[in-house]
Amino acid sequence: MRKPSPYLMRDLNGDKVQDIMNFNVALKRHRSRSVFEISIFLFAVAGYLLALAATT
C-alpha cells in the first residue's frame, strides 16, 4: 500500500505533483537555471520596460 502524501497539493496526476515536491522540497537540491530560461526572463523584463516607457 502506498504511503499517503505529506503534501496537500493535488491534481489529476498526483504522482507527478509528488515527484516535483519531493525534488524541490524534500531533497533540497538546487537546479541551475538554463541559459534559455534566463534569456526568456530577461526578454520579458525588457519588454515590460519598453512598454512602460512607451506609455509615459
Backbone as a ProteinNet text record, in pm:
[ID]
protein_1_A
[PRIMARY]
MRKPSPYLMRDLNGDKVQDIMNFNVALKRHRSRSVFEISIFLFAVAGYLLALAATT
[TERTIARY]
83.3	0	87.6	45.9	125.6	113	222.9	222.6	147.9	61.8	-10.2	85.4	49.1	134	137.5	255.7	263.4	221.9	195.8	162.8	14.2	-43.3	-185	-213.8	-112.6	-134.4	-159.6	-267.1	-306.7	-356.2	-341.4	-409.9	-448.2	-490.6	-535.2	-422.4	-299.9	-184	-105.3	-149.8	-90.2	55.3	94.6	233.2	328.6	288.5	375.5	395.4	287.1	298.4	387.9	370.8	452.4	600	631.2	770.7	830.2	753.6	802.5	828	734.5	750.5	868.4	885	998.5	1129.8	1135.2	1258.9	1292.3	1193.1	1220.3	1229	1148.9	1138.9	1216.2	1184.5	1240.4	1389.2	1430.4	1570.3	1657.8	1596.5	1668.2	1781.4	1753.8	1852.1	1833.5	1943	1937.3	1960.5	1863.3	1876.6	1922.2	2032	2081	1988.8	1973.2	1886.5	1960.1	1887.2	1947.8	1957.1	2041	2056.1	1923.7	1849.9	1719.8	1622.2	1614.7	1523.4	1562.3	1690.9	1737.4	1710.6	1733.1	1710.1	1561.7	1473	1329.2	1291.4	1345	1315.8	1364	1487.1	1541.2	1464.2	1422	1341.7	1207.7	1147.2	1019.5	1036.7	1144.1	1170	1194.4	1272.8	1299.5	1170.7	1086.3	958.1	869.3	868.5	789.7	840.9	972.7	1029.7	1004.4	1011.7	982.2	835.6	746.2	603.9	576.4	643.3	627.2	678.9	793.6	849.8	762.3	698.3	615.6	486.1	439.3	312.7	330.9	452.8	473.5	510.1
-118.8	0	124.9	225.8	348.2	433.2	497.4	590.2	716.6	770.9	893.8	1011.4	1098.8	1213.9	1310.4	1363.3	1465.4	1603.2	1614.7	1743.6	1751.7	1868.8	1887.4	1913.1	1960	1993.9	1867.4	1865.5	1750.1	1798.2	1717.8	1739.4	1602.5	1595.8	1468.1	1367	1414.8	1326.3	1343.6	1281.5	1300.5	1260.5	1155.9	1111.2	1218.2	1289	1392.2	1505	1548.2	1652.9	1605.8	1481.3	1425.4	1426.9	1387.5	1386.4	1526.5	1624.8	1762.5	1812.7	1786.7	1833.7	1764.3	1636	1564.8	1621.2	1652.3	1704.1	1841.2	1930.1	2068	2089.4	2017.9	2046	1945.1	1819.8	1718.1	1695.9	1696.8	1669.6	1793.5	1910.2	2038.4	2051	2007.8	2023.3	2158.3	2213.2	2338.6	2306.9	2343.4	2320.6	2450.3	2443.7	2564	2600.2	2728.2	2775.5	2766	2729.2	2719.4	2858.1	2870.3	2996	3033	2932.9	2956.1	3020.2	2967.3	3023.3	3165.9	3189.9	3323.7	3422.4	3380.6	3472.2	3505	3408.9	3437.6	3538.1	3520.2	3613.2	3753.9	3766	3897.9	3962.1	3882	3932.9	3986.1	3915.6	3960.1	4089.8	4101.6	4224.8	4340.6	4316.9	4422.6	4464.6	4369.3	4402	4483.5	4448.4	4524.4	4667.8	4683.1	4817.2	4900.1	4838.5	4910.8	4952.9	4865.8	4900.3	5011	5006.4	5110.1	5243.9	5242.1	5365.4	5421.3	5334.3	5379.5	5444.4	5408.4	5463.2	5592.3	5629	5752.9	5868.2
0	0	0	-75.7	-86.4	37.7	72	184.7	144.4	230.2	193.2	176.4	87.1	57.4	174.7	208.5	313.1	263	133.6	75	45.5	61.6	36.3	-110.4	-184.6	-324.6	-406.4	-476.9	-557.6	-692.5	-792.1	-918.6	-973	-1097.5	-1152.3	-1162	-1172.7	-1178.9	-1049.8	-943.4	-811.2	-803.1	-876.4	-870.8	-921.4	-1027.3	-1082.6	-981.9	-916.9	-815.5	-702.1	-660.5	-553.1	-591	-714.3	-759.1	-760	-806.6	-809.7	-668.6	-578.3	-440.9	-373.5	-397.6	-340	-392.1	-520.1	-577.9	-521.1	-514.8	-476.8	-326.9	-249.8	-107.1	-23.6	-39.1	49	24.3	-100.8	-131.6	-121.4	-122.7	-110.8	-212.8	-334.5	-442.1	-508.1	-555.4	-629.4	-776.3	-858.2	-1002.1	-1065.8	-1137.1	-1202.6	-1317.9	-1340.7	-1448.6	-1581.4	-1682.8	-1815	-1877.6	-1977.1	-2050	-2115.8	-2162.4	-2225.1	-2126.5	-2005	-1904.7	-1867.4	-1850.6	-1813.1	-1925.6	-2050.9	-2163.1	-2178.3	-2154.3	-2159.9	-2051.8	-1931.9	-1823	-1857.5	-1906.4	-1939.6	-2055	-2152.7	-2263.3	-2212.3	-2118.1	-2061.4	-1983.3	-1907.3	-1831.6	-1927.3	-2032.8	-2131	-2201.5	-2236.3	-2298.7	-2207.3	-2080	-1982.6	-1971.3	-1963.5	-1951	-2076.6	-2194	-2318.1	-2323.6	-2282.3	-2280.8	-2180.3	-2068.2	-1966.8	-2018.5	-2087.6	-2142.1	-2254.4	-2330.7	-2442.3	-2394.9	-2278	-2228.7	-2150.6	-2120.3	-2042.5	-2132.2
[MASK]
++++++++++++++++++++++++++++++++++++++++++++++++++++++++

